[in-house]
């Protein structure tokens, strides 16, 4: 299916044209048919000569109903710009074209209607000149009469050529269905309609109502008047929602794939149209079928920050329109550059931000987003519309490579500084380091650790003897000198105190691998374990505690915890009669 919106001045025959092409009545309200003037959106469809189906969103042309027109045009990829031969280019022709241009609509046809009342050539020439300067560029032109049917076959063929040029929709994208109608069907409940521009909907799908916490479920789907199990973009769809009251949603709301959209109330955008400095402080932002008041803060010559009256599900690269409803004036189009911009809280922040935005073009760019944000969750980027093809550094955290390297260097410096300032502590607490590096998650701290640093019991430090404070290193050297010829003898508690090795100093030496702790005040040199196994292997197997003590030339105070440690490490095995064997 292809979806095309009409556009043009009031009473130039848009609805008559749709009626003639489809045989359907696009005006839904009795008031519209009585007055002969479209007030709200109308919908109709037909089959083209190629067999393709085309659906029309018929929009009102009167200036009082421009917001309704924008709700219909916003989500569609192409437009049928209608100009009457007997009246030619008119004010709403210009405003509708300005809206199409602002929204970046790049595909369309010019249809000159009422060709039975006047020569269509002058109107066509003026209209083509106006359209050529817009996003539509050069367009094919067809002259028709909705009353006599003249030119309708040529128009159908031109529509076939138009639809053949439209880009293929992205059916595997997340759904964002802007609601343009909401009503109740007896026996079915709430039904909403909209143009599905991307993605796929299925009966039973769970969706998210933008701005609401509760999920909604698709009870039924209709497209072109028929019930369907699923619908793919691009399509006009009617969605029956299970258990959702009509009052909960209406035009301007959106149905979303859960968790795939960022809800933005502040955005940075690039303008096309009026200079940023000339914009009034308040305007209305039209995007999709939504119309939201915004406050405007100029940043650069063509960039502004918009503060929305309520959040919308927006993506980087979205096209939207700014309009001054008081002056009935399209202030210009916008292209969304950032849906989660940083606050502007310091002097000069706005100018600095304008410099950053000057290099953005509204196309999602993973490397650029990482460079600007430094650290960001992959899910957050996807919700902004940025494709993620990078390996997280921790959990789902992504990092700019250069920033990640700088963080690693800073971590090493901070740990070294902490060790110098707190020499007897077992390393720097992870949370303290997280705060010092301004990291949002302690998992990022642990991911930055590289040897010789290590994390133990919530602290980060080194495992080298060189890291010992000079007094502790000197005391360890004295132990090594005194017990070099009797490695399985341990200094008594009072001797440790004489050497300057209290509990904190012993703990630091043990962590650095300079001493081996068997019990609270029982320490040996670190190579004692391997040496003990070598001695015990020479004994007749199995051996007793007494035999081990004598062979090691030590006391029971040392032998008992030493053998227990060897048991735990699997170097020896204790037998049921309390004898042991060396495990080879």
N, C-alpha and C positions, 0 to 999 in steps of 0.2 A: 504494500500500500504506500502511496505517496500523499502527503498532506500539504496543501497550498492555502494561503490566506488571501482574501481580497483586500484591496486598499483603494482609496480614492474619495473624492468629494461627495457630499451628500447629494442624493437624487441623480447620480450619474449612471445608475442602472446596475449596480453590483449584484443585488439580490435577483433582479430580473435575469441577469446573465447566468447566475448559478441555477436558477429555476429552469432556464432554457437548456442548460447543459445536462442537468441531472433528472429533470422531471419531478423534483422534490421541492417542497416549500421550506426555504431556510428560515423564514420569519416564524418564530415559535409563538409569539404573543399575539392575541387578538388585536391589541392596541396597535402593534406594528402593521398588521394587515389592514386595519381600518384607516390608519394615517398614511399608509404607503411609505413608511420610513423605518428603517432598521434602527432599533434602539439597543439591542443586546446582541450577543454572538449567536449566529445560526450555523447549522451544520448540514451538509448534504454530500452525496458521493455518486460516482458513476464509473463506468468502465470505458477506457480509452480504446481506440482502434487496435492498439498492440495487445490488448487483453489486460493491461495493467489497471489496477484500481486507483482512483484518485479521489481524495476527500477534500472538501472545501470548508474552510472556516470563514464564514461570511461576517464581516465586521461593519459596525455603523460608521457613517461618514460625517455625521453632524459633529461640530466642535464640542458640544456639550457631552458627547459620549466617547471622546478620545480615550479616556481610561479603559472603557470597554474594548475599544479597538486594540489597544496595546496588550490587553490580556489575551486576545486571540492571536496576535501576531508574534508575541514574545517567544513561544516555544517552537514555531514552525520554520522550516529551512528555505521556503520559497514563497513568492508573492505574485499575485495577479493585480497589477496596477491599472485601474479603470479610469478612463477619461472620456467624457461625452463629447461627440463631434460638434454638437451645436453650442456648447459652452466653453470647451477648451480647458486650459489649465486654470485651476481655482485655488483659493486659500487652503482648503483641506487637502487638495492634491499635494500642495507643497508640504503641509505638516505631516501627512502620512508618509511621503517620501523621506522627509527628515527623520521620521521614526524608523523607517526601514534602514536608512543609512546608519543611524545611531546604533541600531541593533546588529549591524554588520550582515544583514541579509544580502547574499551575493547571487541569488538566482531568481529570475522573474520573467514575466511577459508584460508587454504593454498591450492593453486591449482598448481600442477606441470604439465606444458603444454609440448607439443611436446614429449609425451611419446612414440610415434611411432618412434622417432629418437634415443632414448637412454633409458637406464634403469633409471626410475624415482627415485629409492630408494636412491642413494647417494645424489642427489639434495634435496630430501625431508628431509633426516636426517639432513643435514647441516642447511637447512632453519628452521626446527622445533627448532633446538638448538638456533638459533638466535632469533626466535620469542618468545621463552619461557621466555627470559629475558626482554621482553617488556610488555607494558600494555595489549597486546593481550593474553599473557600467553600460555597455551597449546591449540592448535587449531586442529581441524579435518583436515585431509589431503586427497585430491582426486587427482589422476593422470588422465589426459585426453589428447586427441588429438583433437584439433579443426578441423583438416583436415579430419580425418577418423570418428570422432564422438565417438570414444571409450571413455568411462568414463563419457559421458555427462548425461546419466540417473542417475548415482550415484551422480554426482555433483548437479543435480536438487534436489535430495532427501536431500543432505547435506545442500543445501540452505534452504530447508523447515525447517530442524532442527535448522539452524542458526536463521532464522526469528522467530521461536517459542521462542527463548531465549531472543530476544530483549525486553527491557523495554517498557511498554505501554507509548505512547506519552501523553503529557499534552495538551489537546485540549482547556481547558479554560484559558490558559496562553495568555499573550499579544503576538502579532505577531512581529517577527523580521525576515524578509525575506532578506537574503543576496543575492544580485543580482550577477549572474554569466554570464548573457548575456543580451544585450539590442539591439533591432533592431526595424525597422519600417515595418509594414504590410500595404500595400496599402488599403485604405478605412477604416482602423481601427486605425492607428496611432501607438504610441509607445507601444512595448511589452517588458517585462522583464521576465526572468526566474530565478528560484532558487529552493532550497530545503526547503520546509516549515517544520521546525523541531519541532515547537510547535504552538499551537493556531489554529484559524479557520479563513478562508477568505471567504467573500461573495461578490457577485456582488452588487455594490452600496456602499460598505464600503469606508469610508474616512480614509486614511492613512497619514502618515507623512514621508516625505523623509528626511533621516538623514542628518543633517547639513543645511537644508533649512527651511525657515519660512512658505512657502506656502503648504497647504494640497494638496494631490493628491487623486483622486477617482478611484475606480476599475470599469472599464467599462465592462470588460468581464474576464472570467477565463477559462483556458484550463488545463486539466491534462490528460496525456497519449493520447494526440491527440484529445480529445473530449471536447466540451464546457460543462461547469458545472456551476450550480448556486452557489455552494460553494465547498470548499476543506478543509479537516481536516488533521492535521499533523499525521504521516509523509507523505509527498507527494512531487513529482516533479510538479511544477505549472508554467504556463505561465500566466502573468497578463497583461491585456490590460488596460492602464491608460488613463483616459479621460483628454484631454487638456494639456498633458505633453510632451514637446519636447524631442526627444531622446538625444539631447546634454546635457540635464540636469542631466542625470544619466547613470551609466555604472557599470562595474564590480567593486565590492568593496563597492558600495553604499548599502543601506538597506532601505526597506519599513517597517514602524513601526506602531504599535498601538499608536495613538497620546497621548502624555503626560505620557508614561509609561517607558521611558528610559532616563537615564542620559547620556549626551554627554560629554565624558571624553577626555581631552587632557593630563592629568597627572594621572598615576595609579601606585599603589604599588603592586608588584607581588612576588610570590615565584617561584624560578627556579627549574627545574629538568634538569640536564645536566652539562654544564661547570660551575665551581665556579664563583660567582659574580665578584670576583676580577680579573678574567681572561678575562672578556668580553671586547670587544672593545667599544669605546665611542659611536659609532653609529652602529645600526643594523636595520633590517627590521622586523616589527611585522606582523605576518600573523594570522588573526582571521576571521572566516567566510570565505567570498570570498575576504576580504580586505587585502592589503599589504601596510603598512604605515611605513615610516622611523621613527625611534625613537632614542632619546639620552638616554644613560644608566647612571644611578647614583647608584653605589653599596651602600647598606645600611648595610646589615648583610652578613653572609657567604652564604646564599641562598636567600636573598631578595634584590630587586633593585627597584628603582623608574624609570619609563619610561615616558619621555616627548614626546608625539606624534606630528608628523608634522601637523596633523589636527584631530579634535575630532572624536571619534567613539562611537556608542551606546553600551556601555559595562555594564555588570552586575557582581556583586560579584559572584565568582565561575566560571566565564568563563575560558575556556581553550584556549590557543593560543600558538604560536610558534615563537621563535626568530631565525633568520637566517642571516648569514653573506653572502650577495650576491657576495662579492668580492672573498671569498674563497670557494664558493659553499658549505657552511658548516652549518648544523643545530646546532646552539649554545645551543639549549635546549627548553624544553617546559616551559610555565608559567601558573600559576593559579592565577587569579585576586583576590587579597585580599581586595583592597579598590579602588573604582572608584572616590572618592572625598576626597583624602587625605589632611591633613593639610600642610601648607607651612613649609619649613625647613629654617627658617630665622635666628635662633640663633646658637651660638656655642654649639656644642654637640647635636643639634636637630636630626641629622641623626642617631647617636648612640641610642638616646632615642627612636626614631621611630623604629629602628631595634628590640629593646626590646619588643615594642608593637606588632610588626608584628610576632615575634617568637611564640606568642600564638594564631595566627589566622590560620585557616586551609582552608579558602576559602569557607566555608559553611555559608550561610546567617544566622545571629544570632541577633535577635532583642535585647535581653538583652545586649549583648556585644556591639552592635552599640550604644545603648543608654548610656552605661557606658562610652564609648570613646568619644561620641559626646556631651553628657550631655543634650543638647536641639536640637531637629531637627524636621522638619515638616514631617508628615506621608507620604505626597506625595513624598518628597525627598527620603525617605527610599524605597518606592515602586519602584521608578525609578532606584534605585541601585540594585533592585532584592531582597530586604529584605521583607519577609511577615510581615504585620503589624496586630497584634492582641492585641492592647492595647488601653486604653481610653486616649484621649488627655487631657492635663491639661488646655488648653485654645485654642479655635479655632481648628486647626489641628496640634498644637504643642504637641510633645511627650517629656517627660523628664525622665531622670534617677531618680528613686525614692530617692536615697541617695542625689543626687545633688539638687533635688527639696526641700528636707527638709533643707539642708544647706542654700539654697536661702531664705527660709522662716525665718530662724533664722537671717540671715544677714539683711533682710528687716526690721525686728523689731529693730535691733540694729541701723540701719541707720536712721530710723524715730525717734527713741529716741534721737540720737545724734543731729539731725537737730532741734528737739524741744528744746533741751537744748541751742543750739547756737542761735536759733531764737524763743524765748519764746512767742512772741506776734503774730507770723504769724499763719495762720489757717492750719498748716500742711505742709508737704514736697511736692513740686510739683511732679506729677507722672513722668514727663519726666526726671527730675533731678535724681529721684530714679532709673529709668530705666538705665540711664547712669552709675550711681554708681554701679549697679549690673551687668552691661555689658549685658543687655538683649536686644534681637533684636526687641521686640514687646511690646508695652505698655499693651496689653491685658494680657501678662504674669505677669506684675506687679500687676494688679488688681486681677488676679487669686490667687496670693500669700497672699492677705490680709485676716487676721483672726481677730475676735473681741479680744480686744476692739478697734482695728484699724478700720477705715472706710475711704472711699474715698468720697469727696464732692468737687464739683466745681474744679476738676482737682488736688486736693491736698489730701494727706493722713495724718491723725492724729488720736488722741485718742478722746474719748467723755467722759472722766472722770474728776471730779473736781480735783483729785490728780495731774492731768497734768498741772494745772495752775501754773504760776510762783508765788513765795511766795508773792510779793507785791500785785498782783491781788487777790490771795486767801484771803489775809488779808483784803483788801478793801471789798470784798464780804461778809466776816464775819461781818464787821461793818454795812453794809446795813442790813444784817439779824438781827443783834442785835437792830438796830434803828427802824426797821419796823415790828418786830415780832408781836406787838399788834395792828398794823394797816396794814395788808397785802395788802390792795388795794390802798394804798397811794404810789406814786412814788417820788423818790428824784428829786428835781429840777436840772436843768442843772449845775448850779454853785455849788450845793452840790456834784454832781458827780465828778466835777473837784477837789473839796477840798479833796474828798476821794481817788483821784488818778485814777479815772475811765474815761479815755479819750476814743475816738472811738475805738482804737485798743484794749485797755484793755476790754472794754465792749464786743467787738466782740469775744475775747478769752473766756470770761466768758460765753457768750451765747453758743458758740460752745461746751463748756465743760458741758453745762446744769446747770450752777450755777446761771444764771439769765435768765429771760424771757423778750425778747424785744417786746414791743408793737409798738413803733415808734422809730425814730432816738435817742432821748434822754429820752424815756419813758420806764423804765424797772421795772419789779416786780420780786419777788422771784419765783422760778420755780413751786412751788405747788399752785400758785395763781389761776390757771384756774379751777382746781377741787374744790377748796374752793369757788370760785365765783359761780359755777353751783349749789353747795349745798345751798348757800344763796338765789340765784334767784329762786330756786325751791320752796322756802317757800312763795314767793309772790303770790297774786292772779293772775291767768293767764287769758289773756295776760297781760303784764306789759309794762310800758313806759320807755324811757331812764331816765326820771327824777326819777321814782320809783326805778329803778336799781341803780342810782347814790346814792340815799339816803340810800338804803338798804346796799350797799357796803361801805358806808362812804368814798366816794372818790370824785374826781373832774371830771368835764366834760373832761378835758385833758386826763384822764385815762379811764373813762367809755366808751367813743366813740370807741377808738381802741380795748378795751377789748371785748366789745360786738361784734364788727366786726370779731375779731379773733374767738370768740365762734361760730358765724354764719358759718364761713369757715370750722370749725372743726365739724360742725353738732350738737353741744351741744345745740344751740338755733336756732330758726327759725324766720326770720323777716317777718311780715305780711304786706299786702298792705298799712295799715294805719300807718306804722312805729312802731307799737307795736311788741312785741316778746313773744314767748312761749318757755319754756324749753322742749327739745325733750327727751322723756323718752323711 
